[in-house]
Amino acid sequence: MRMKGLSLETIPAIHVPFRFFNTAPWMGVIAALVLLMEAGSVFSSHWSPELLAATHLLTLGFITMVMLGAMFQLVPVLSGEMIPGGATVATLVHSSLCAGLLLLVAGFYWQAYWLFNMAIPLLLMAFSVFLLALGSLLLRRRIGGGDSIYTIRLAALALMVSVGLGLFRAAQYAGLLSAVGLEDGINLHLGWGLGGWLLLLVMGASYQVIPMFHVTPNYSPALAKALPTAVFVSMLLLTFVNNGSLRGVALLVLCLAAIIYAIVSIRLLRRRKRKVADITARFWHLALLNIIVAACLLLIFYFTADVPPTSQWRAPIYTVIGIIMIYGFGVSVIMGMLQKIVPFLSYLHLQRSCMTNYELLKTLPHMGEFVPPGFPRWQFRLHLAALLSLLVAAITGQLLELCGLLLLLDFSWLGFTLARASRLYLATAKRVALHS
Amino acid sequence: MAVELTLDARLMEPPEPFDKALEILQKLQPGEYLCMLHRRIPYPLFEFCNALSLEHSVKEMPAGDFEILIYQGCDRETLYAEGILCA
């Protein structure tokens, strides 16, 4: 098979993913500040405005921000095709997502829901532009990428549904729409966001990055297709079917797919060819363990709905499942992956800038210099401490200030690490440009 | 007869395959070609091939790995004649 190589225009410039990566930790820092300032009320209810503000900073501001940036890089590499619009689309998506999210969060935090009137069109623009650009590429039949692209297609659909439901709910908050069918709409928004977009995208990315960065065997092709299909079909059933038994089966299948995915991934990571200490692998283990716990808790939560006593323990469990999925799974995967991807992309792009002068290749910093080994080690310690304190705070209502402080340190450390790597990249790129 | 230089990158962690391949390609002489075994299609490497005026060919192996042949344009006919490159 003769293949067309990627042109320089096909892989986006490094500032495209890096602007998303460098913004995300600071959204996490704002979430930590919300926890610190509102320690007394944030966990009073899982719908408290402060908790909704912090949650959206983590889900949209951190997780989705990094994922969108990664998509601009990953999809062209996997498919061999460029996302239409490239850097212009990325600029539009990034700026409207930042502005829309901050307005949404401000609206929640100050309960000034009129701000949603501005947040909704901005977020709608961010996601429409992204999904249109990505969708026009993903809809092409003859693109590479195999099971990863198949899973990313499903993830993009899940994102569309989750964002649609979220914006619908925001419009209700703003008084633009009547408040009908709220409870189910919120659950579906959460389900499509966490069970759909987050889980499916992590699955799709892991099919590539776990074997590539950790030198493990590949995922079984049959399983790599069956698991995301099971997740997506389950979500469809949970959305459109009212029959209680069928919904129970759909949730069971969804949770089993998540558990099987986690077990298979853990087994693959244990079969790493290189048994060297690797913090990203630890982040993966932590994340995968969390999704197993979240799936088990969700099943217990769902199938014990009629078992008394209900209200005392069910409310914290609901919040705990959210924390485990968002902070334990999503944030862990992303923090771990950034420790690998940022040095890799920095090195890759610098290599490309040496194409006119190969002698400069020898002068490039080693990949390990972009994120020195001590940085991810401290990141993991801080992240684990923050996660545990978050769980304790949600269950007991204690240690909220400590929890906020640990979150602040966790995200600040990541922000500092990424900024340091970006500075080293920029300084080296400048030097290379001078000598090319 | 074309001389094969082999690089088995299947157990290498990025960016080692790229670095090692580039090291070989910069010294590639007429009559030599690189046969690289890789778990992925190394798209970024192909940019360097283009810059070095080298041609490449990718073949998927039964186990899902890829065999990448990189050679000088002047050796294309020889490689076809020897059955190393397939039409």
Boltz contact constraints between the chains, C-beta under 6 A:
constraints:
  - contact:
      token1: [A, 1]
      token2: [B, 58]
      max_distance: 6.0
  - contact:
      token1: [A, 2]
      token2: [B, 57]
      max_distance: 6.0
  - contact:
      token1: [A, 3]
      token2: [B, 58]
      max_distance: 6.0
  - contact:
      token1: [A, 5]
      token2: [B, 46]
      max_distance: 6.0
  - contact:
      token1: [A, 5]
      token2: [B, 47]
      max_distance: 6.0
  - contact:
      token1: [A, 5]
      token2: [B, 50]
      max_distance: 6.0
  - contact:
      token1: [A, 6]
      token2: [B, 43]
      max_distance: 6.0
  - contact:
      token1: [A, 215]
      token2: [B, 11]
      max_distance: 6.0
  - contact:
      token1: [A, 215]
      token2: [B, 13]
      max_distance: 6.0
  - contact:
      token1: [A, 273]
      token2: [B, 11]
      max_distance: 6.0
  - contact:
      token1: [A, 344]
      token2: [B, 14]
      max_distance: 6.0
  - contact:
      token1: [A, 347]
      token2: [B, 15]
      max_distance: 6.0
  - contact:
      token1: [A, 348]
      token2: [B, 44]
      max_distance: 6.0
  - contact:
      token1: [A, 355]
      token2: [B, 51]
      max_distance: 6.0
  - contact:
      token1: [A, 358]
      token2: [B, 26]
      max_distance: 6.0
